[in-house]
Amino acid sequence: MPRFSSVRVPSGLQVRVLEGVRRARSRAYRTRLAGTSAMLLVTAGGSFLMARATVAAAQTSGFLSLANLARTDTSVITAHAHAFGLSLIETLPSIDVAGTVFAFVLFLVSTRSLVRVLASLVSTAGASSTNLTTA
């Protein structure tokens, strides 16, 4: 059985292997960048649409009218705070608000993911060929 110390490595093999690793990493980062960019666009659009739907539901249910009343006529609100608070809570479109918060959280998570992919892309762009084995 031959020993590894007696095996001859073809010339240029290390350079070709490191170049292949570099290309594979670059391709993987580009794929991750495309995926997270698409996810960011979808979640941004979803957040915007959910926010518009929540505002429309708040207008339909009368929540915005009551909120505007609280801003303009504070004397009536302070005199009947309990009844006004219950009316305000009853008209709140809670499912729409929950959906909007969920869509916004997904948008923030996708933004964080995109930033991480960009940071890893930038950190490996300046890596030398000797650093590829440790990254």
Secondary structure, 3 states (H helix, E strand, C coil): CCCHHHCCCCCCHHHHHHHHHHHHHHHHHHHHHHHHHHHHHHHHHHHHHHHHHHHHHHHHHCHHHHHHHHHHCHHHHHHCHHHHHHHHHHHCCHHHHHHHHHHHHHHHHHHHHHHHHHHHHHHHHCCCCCCCCCC
